[in-house]
């Protein structure tokens, strides 16, 4: 299972809440989270790790970031 959470243009805690909601819904798999601030990138990564998800990759994309998280 994989999903995309587009949280660009939203300020914290919205991106974190959206990510946690998707984590709860999927249970496992891959999620790509799109954010546009450093703060959101850090907070989403921390939130994912707190749920025992692995932050696989973070890459710069345009004005923001794409965060790939995964849980088997």
Secondary structure in CASP SS format (residue, H / E / C, confidence):
PFRMAT SS
TARGET T0000
AUTHOR 0000-0000-0000
METHOD secondary structure of the structure
MODEL  1
X C 1.00
X E 1.00
X E 1.00
X E 1.00
X E 1.00
X E 1.00
X C 1.00
X C 1.00
X C 1.00
X C 1.00
X C 1.00
X C 1.00
X C 1.00
X H 1.00
X H 1.00
X H 1.00
X H 1.00
X H 1.00
X H 1.00
X H 1.00
X H 1.00
X H 1.00
X H 1.00
X H 1.00
X H 1.00
X H 1.00
X C 1.00
X C 1.00
X E 1.00
X E 1.00
X E 1.00
X E 1.00
X E 1.00
X E 1.00
X E 1.00
X C 1.00
X C 1.00
X H 1.00
X H 1.00
X H 1.00
X H 1.00
X H 1.00
X H 1.00
X H 1.00
X H 1.00
X H 1.00
X H 1.00
X H 1.00
X H 1.00
X H 1.00
X C 1.00
X C 1.00
X C 1.00
X E 1.00
X E 1.00
X E 1.00
X E 1.00
X E 1.00
X E 1.00
X E 1.00
X E 1.00
X C 1.00
X C 1.00
X E 1.00
X E 1.00
X E 1.00
X E 1.00
X E 1.00
X E 1.00
X E 1.00
X E 1.00
X C 1.00
END
